[in-house]
Amino acid sequence: MAPSTPNLAGFCAATWPVFTPPLTRGKYKTREEARRDVFDYIEFFYNPQRKHVRNGMLSPIAFEQLQKLKLQGV
């Protein structure tokens, strides 16, 4: 959307909770709540399958495996 699009503020306000990382809730009552949110972030929000331009269009998992192979000298 272009910045001059009408209702941009409304669109952003409506979609912000969808794109907000789960780790922005603030303080946690228990360590288990914090652990659960970190796990959810890593498994669902971070998306380890998504390809990234900066690492040669590899997923984070594939990039990590490639780096391990390079360190082993394979």
C-alpha positions, 0 to 999 in steps of 0.5 A, a space after each residue: 500500500 502506498 503511504 498516501 492510501 486512504 484508510 492506511 492508519 485503519 488498515 495498520 491498526 486492524 492488522 498490527 496484532 496479526 503481525 506483532 511477534 508474540 514476545 511483546 506481551 511484557 512481563 510474564 507471571 511464570 517462567 512456563 508462560 515465558 518459555 511457551 511464548 519463546 517456543 511459539 515464536 521460534 516454531 510459528 512466527 519465525 518460520 524456519 522454512 522461509 527462504 532469505 535473500 541474504 543467505 543465498 535463498 536458503 531457509 534458516 535450517 538449510 543455511 545452518 546445515 551448510 555452515 556445519 558442513 563448512 566447519 567440518 571441512 566437507 
